[in-house]
Amino acid sequence: MTKRAALAAFAALGLSVSSAAAGPTIDAVKKRGQLVCGVNPGVAGFGLPDDKGQYTGFDVDFCRAIAAAVFNDPTKVRYVALSAKDRFTALQSGEIDVLSRNTTWTQSREVGQGFLFGAVTYYDGQGFMVRKKLNVGSALELSGASVCVQQGTTTELNLADYFRSHDMKYEPVVFATADEGIKSYDTGRCDAFTSDMSQLYAERTKLGQPDDHVILPEVISKEPLGPVVRQGDDQWFNLVKWTHYAMVTAEELGVTQKNVDDKLKAPNPETKRLLGTEGNFGEGLGLTADWAYRIVKHVGNYGEIFEKNLGEGSRLKIKRGINALWTKNGLQYAPPIR
Ligand SMILES: N[C@@H](CCC(=O)N[C@@H](CS)C(=O)NCC(=O)O)C(=O)O
């Protein structure tokens, strides 16, 4: 039978093609009874274990959202803490199902390394932090500075580009972990510390005297951060991607962790499709019709997760900025569920 004839036969039986072919990753996750999620070993707001080893953070909540969609239980996750350098081998080798660790979407990480980025969960950009007493108001005044930077990151590459394109000299001081880098900066080993802006706010809280340091205004790069999967499993890729879009859609429709049960009775057709009271948009993902209801019920909508981990409800107090919804002059925009 040709592929087209097979598809026609499926259609005649009322079956969708996606429900006929279960993806290998979702099968493995279900069989294991647990999602294995690669996360940050220690950046507050994104991924950080407490003294009991319990992970919290924006990227961690993304893992919890997938587990909620699959198992109706956000705790069914095993976290694997990964350094910047080791994160891609862990994904490539199958050690983790998904990487949710402040990772920048770049062309070569997809095309060259065989990965796919599900969505942009956080639009970031790279910046610099310096001591106030250095009296520097702009990154353009950093010529000749020593700069602490982490190995295996886009940060390292952008730093080189920035100084080269402005014809400025610098001395990179390269570290394997953020902890080593920030400690060295704190002891005065480098004049500046560079990373994604959001992480600068997080790392500043680790300094002896956080108020003695400023974050310079320049944003020197685009760092679209998001979850990463291996190429070759479209269903899993879709599940990861639509987990994010379900949370953004929930925010857009005013569906929150608190009101989600009431919203099950809402007449709005978009809300009905999101929560599975109309249609079955979970099926093609290998999930039940209430997949998005489970995400919001257990973890929350995009705005709630942002505020809790990074915004007003957190120590970081990061503004939504370009991560606001598109209806509020931001970039967060979800394609329709229909
Ligand atoms: N978004 C950049 C940088 C990501 C990154 O690893 N940033 C460092 C700088 S704060 C980090 O999270 N380190 C955590 C750690 O080593 O504990 C990338 O994807 O390369």
The ligand as an SDF file (V2000), in Angstrom:
LIG
                    3D

 20 19  0  0  0  0  0  0  0  0999 V2000
   22.0680   30.8830   27.6220 N   0  0  0  0  0  0  0  0  0  0  0  0
   23.4600   30.6150   27.4990 C   0  0  0  0  0  0  0  0  0  0  0  0
   24.1700   30.5460   28.8620 C   0  0  0  0  0  0  0  0  0  0  0  0
   23.6050   29.4740   29.7480 C   0  0  0  0  0  0  0  0  0  0  0  0
   24.4530   29.1950   31.0120 C   0  0  0  0  0  0  0  0  0  0  0  0
   24.9020   28.0410   31.2040 O   0  0  0  0  0  0  0  0  0  0  0  0
   24.6590   30.1950   31.8560 N   0  0  0  0  0  0  0  0  0  0  0  0
   25.4660   29.9990   33.0240 C   0  0  0  0  0  0  0  0  0  0  0  0
   25.7850   31.3680   33.6040 C   0  0  0  0  0  0  0  0  0  0  0  0
   24.9860   31.9220   35.0080 S   0  0  0  0  0  0  0  0  0  0  0  0
   24.7650   29.0700   34.0020 C   0  0  0  0  0  0  0  0  0  0  0  0
   23.5670   28.9260   33.9930 O   0  0  0  0  0  0  0  0  0  0  0  0
   25.5240   28.3770   34.8410 N   0  0  0  0  0  0  0  0  0  0  0  0
   24.9840   27.5100   35.8610 C   0  0  0  0  0  0  0  0  0  0  0  0
   26.0170   26.7530   36.6200 C   0  0  0  0  0  0  0  0  0  0  0  0
   27.1020   26.4840   36.1200 O   0  0  0  0  0  0  0  0  0  0  0  0
   25.7170   26.3770   37.7760 O   0  0  0  0  0  0  0  0  0  0  0  0
   23.6960   29.3380   26.7060 C   0  0  0  0  0  0  0  0  0  0  0  0
   22.7330   28.6240   26.3910 O   0  0  0  0  0  0  0  0  0  0  0  0
   24.8500   29.0140   26.3810 O   0  0  0  0  0  0  0  0  0  0  0  0
  1  2  1  0
  2  3  1  0
  2 18  1  0
  3  4  1  0
  4  5  1  0
  5  6  2  0
  5  7  1  0
  7  8  1  0
  8  9  1  0
  8 11  1  0
  9 10  1  0
 11 12  2  0
 11 13  1  0
 13 14  1  0
 14 15  1  0
 15 16  2  0
 15 17  1  0
 18 19  2  0
 18 20  1  0
M  END
$$$$
